[in-house]
Each structure stands twice: as C-alpha cells, then as structure tokens.
Amino acid sequence: MDQALYKVTSAMKKLDVCRATIYRMASRGELELVKISERATRVTAASIERAITAGKAKN
C-alpha cells in the first residue's frame, strides 16, 4: 500500500494551523500520524483531506 505522507510542518501549512493543533487533532482522531523513526512523524494525506472536507482545521 503506497500512501502519501506529509511532514508535520507541511500539514500545518495545508491546514493553516499551528503544530499544537495538529497534535490535538491527532489525539481526537481527526488526523492520522505515522511514526517513521524515533524522531520523525508524518501525517497521512488521506486524513488531511478528510479534515479539510470536514472543515475541522480551524484554530
């Protein structure tokens, strides 16, 4: 399965929110985070698109 992943900073720009909001959205299950190494986390493109569609990316 080949799924697009975005860096947290890229997701921040796409959703126009701060880093803390990205992690809050992930804790609520609105975004899906993928841990790719000890220090690297990515956000799935599908979850970003769902957030944009649902209009949940608001400060």
C-alpha positions in Angstrom: 0.0 0.0 0.0 1.5 3.3 -1.1 0.1 6.2 0.8 1.3 9.8 0.6 2.7 11.2 3.9 3.4 14.8 4.8 5.8 16.3 7.4 4.0 17.9 10.3 5.2 21.3 9.1 3.7 20.7 5.6 0.4 19.6 7.2 0.5 22.8 9.3 0.7 24.9 6.1 -2.0 22.9 4.3 -4.5 23.2 7.2 -3.3 26.7 8.2 -3.0 25.7 11.9 -0.2 25.6 14.5 1.8 22.5 15.5 -0.1 22.1 18.7 -3.4 22.0 16.7 -2.0 19.2 14.5 -1.3 17.1 17.6 -4.6 18.0 19.2 -6.4 16.9 16.0 -4.4 13.6 16.0 -5.3 12.9 19.7 -9.0 13.4 18.8 -8.6 11.0 15.9 -9.1 13.7 13.2 -5.6 13.2 11.8 -3.6 10.0 11.4 0.0 10.3 12.4 2.6 7.7 11.3 5.8 7.4 13.3 8.6 6.6 10.8 11.5 6.8 13.2 12.2 7.8 16.7 12.3 11.5 15.8 10.2 11.6 12.6 6.4 11.7 12.4 4.3 12.1 9.3 0.6 12.9 8.7 -1.3 10.8 6.1 -2.6 12.7 3.1 -6.0 11.0 3.4 -6.5 12.3 6.9 -5.5 15.8 5.9 -8.1 15.7 3.0 -10.8 14.4 5.4 -10.0 17.3 7.8 -10.3 19.8 5.0 -13.5 18.3 3.8 -15.0 18.2 7.3 -13.9 21.8 7.9 -12.2 20.8 11.2 -9.0 22.7 10.5 -9.8 25.8 12.4 -7.9 27.4 15.3 
